[in-house]
């Protein structure tokens, strides 16, 4: 199982905001911890975001993250509407 970390305090604050707004996101993060490449529509990004992954929390909420295999950590880079791309 992977740990969840955030890239900055700002990202952590935004993620907490979404967790408070929607009860289902905590369960979706748990699913992602088990399989960061195969849950929630996870897919690799390209172009300026190459090397990062994105997944869908429902509605219009997306999360961009990096997978650190060595430390078994998902590092959240951004979370928000589709504008995070």
Residue pairs with C-beta under 8 A, 6 or more apart in sequence:
1 33
1 34
1 72
2 32
2 33
2 34
2 36
2 67
2 72
2 73
2 74
3 33
3 71
3 72
3 73
3 74
4 29
4 32
4 33
4 73
4 74
4 76
5 73
5 74
5 75
5 76
6 12
6 15
6 75
6 76
7 66
7 75
7 76
7 77
11 76
11 77
11 78
11 79
12 76
14 78
14 79
14 80
15 63
15 76
15 79
18 25
18 57
18 61
18 79
19 25
19 26
22 57
22 58
22 61
24 57
24 58
25 57
25 58
25 61
28 39
28 40
28 57
28 58
31 39
31 40
32 39
32 40
32 42
32 55
32 74
33 74
35 42
36 42
36 53
36 65
36 67
36 74
37 53
37 67
39 55
40 55
40 56
40 57
41 55
41 56
42 53
42 54
42 55
43 53
43 54
43 55
44 50
44 51
44 52
44 53
45 51
45 52
45 53
45 54
45 64
45 85
49 64
49 85
51 66
52 64
52 65
52 66
52 77
53 64
53 65
53 66
53 67
54 62
54 63
54 64
54 65
54 85
55 62
55 63
55 65
56 62
57 63
57 79
60 81
60 82
61 79
61 80
61 81
62 79
62 80
62 81
62 82
62 84
62 85
63 76
63 78
63 79
63 84
64 76
64 77
64 78
64 79
64 84
64 85
65 74
65 75
65 76
65 77
66 74
66 75
66 77
67 73
67 74
67 75
68 74
68 75
78 84
